[in-house]
């Protein structure tokens, strides 16, 4: 009788050389990026971010093509933790939003509605300090813009630590929830867990969610939970999580048609009930003021005048047309609603369609023409399941929105063309490559 030896166990630290090279490169780029932010060199930071994105893209391409050789998930996540630890050494050089988060959290703990008083109101003077108050954006004229679930997140951050460290901690915890939910989604989809690298090594969450402590981390945590629940046919839980995501930041609500199984009313009922429960305490105090500073913010960003939308800006800049902001908003809403209806009517009975999620996610991110890179973080969780190269490129190139603009140099025209134009070229090229055989057969007919 011939004895067979059991297969040798894979060493815990075993990983291909390409993994260690990519990890070392990303760690070095993160250290350089942290130093650039620390000294206020934003342009240099953008170029380092783009280099990180290029190396990250190569790592994703290799990992997808060599899933059987991928390193253990814990090793991928260890590198992700190191990258985030480095980014935490950076100051809040890209945004002052986190200061408002801390202020709102303080008000909530004091039982004061952030929808009623501007920070500069003298009745709130006892809450001012030198570390937070001076850096609050528009403190003399703007009440909060953030929805009710976001206020609960801010309360959690202040409870952990009354300052920026607390907000960074709660956003890091949110990222941990994102990772767990994405791993659950991958498992439900029977895909290798190593795909978590697509999120964990992406430069956008590292810098915007961890380093700059943007609340999008919490919104994406709830959204990832909603997607995982929907993938496991838990429609009620999915609706509740989606409502929470939308009441941290409204964009995730656009994914409802891809998550809802028609005929199952648990999701819409759970969504509406959760929204009512979260809004009720604030409506009783602030009434219609729960909309906060949203209207004035849209005006400040140029959306009412039209120039804030990239399509309107480009049409006007090249003297092709002069649509109003309202005309574009109606057209964009029509496109988004049409896409949502198509997704809803063509849904399958065998579960979620990742590319339908990606379609709606890309539309809700691009059509409103956000002026800040962190809005694109929504895409970083969707590409884990559907890593389309054009969407990955869009989620990296959005950092170019930080490039300094000047009438005699770089303008919004150049930035919009770079951020939106290059991904469009990649999209068309990828579709053409995908359809190359059909096209060749058509030519030979």
Order of alpha helices (4+ residues) and beta strands (2+ residues): alpha-alpha-alpha-alpha-alpha-alpha-alpha-alpha-alpha-alpha-alpha-alpha-alpha-alpha-alpha-alpha-alpha-alpha-alpha-alpha
